Amino acid sequence: MPAKQVPQNTLIVDLVISADEYLKHYKGSVTQVSAFSRDGRRVRFPTAILKPFVSLEGIRGTFAIHFDAAHKFVNIVKVS
């Protein structure tokens, strides 16, 4: 089965951020998340976009980050 094609303006990232680590983001001492997308690109984005996905364990899952032609954030969706 061929790999699913990801739109050019979408990055897929796998995130595991513990509750303790996310607390640093919540308190404002850290304002950016830095991760590698599945295609190997480094991506940085504001911590605030992850707020809807925070649980007692922190943040865990695979996310699709969508952006426009000017590389500005459009939305983020948890895919698993």
N, C-alpha and C positions, 0 to 999 in steps of 0.2 A: 504494500500500500504506500503510495507516495506521501511525502511530508506535506502537511497543510501549508498552503501559501499564506504568508503574512503580508498585509498591505504595507507599502513602502513607508507610510506615515504612522506606523505602529511599531512599538518595541515591546517584546515579551521579556519580562524579568521575573525571576524566582527570588522571593524575599523571605528571609527568616530574621526577624528583629525581635529580640526578647522584650518582655515587659519592662525590665530594668533599663535596657538600652533605649527603648522608645520614650521612657520617662525623661531622658536627657533632651529628646526632641520636643516633648510636650512642654518642658520648662523653658525652652528657648535657648539653651546653651548650644544646641546643635540645630541648624535650620534646614540642612540639605541632606538628602539621601544620595549616596553614590553606589552604583551597582553596575554589573555587566549584563547586557541583554543576552539572550540566547544566541544571537548572531555575532557576539564578541565585542560589540560596541560598548564603551563606557557611557553611562547616562547619569546625569545628576538632576534631581528634581526636588522641589520644596516638600518638606515633611508634611505640610498641611494637607496635601492631596490624599494622604493615607488615613486620615482621621476616620472615615466611615468603616475602615477595615480593622480597627484596633479591637482586640479582645483581651481578656484577662491574661492570656499567654503572650500577648504582644501582637505581632503581625506575621502571618505565615501563609504563603500561597504563591500562585503564579498570576501575574497581572499583565494586562495589555494596556500600555500607555499610548494614547492617541494624541497626535500633534498636527498642527497645520503646516502649510508650505513654508511658513516663516519660522518653523520649529518652536512654535508657542504651544503650550499645553492646551489640549481640548478636553480630554476626560481620561479616566482610568477605570478599568473594569476588572474585577477578579474573575479569572477564567477557571481556576481550580484551587 
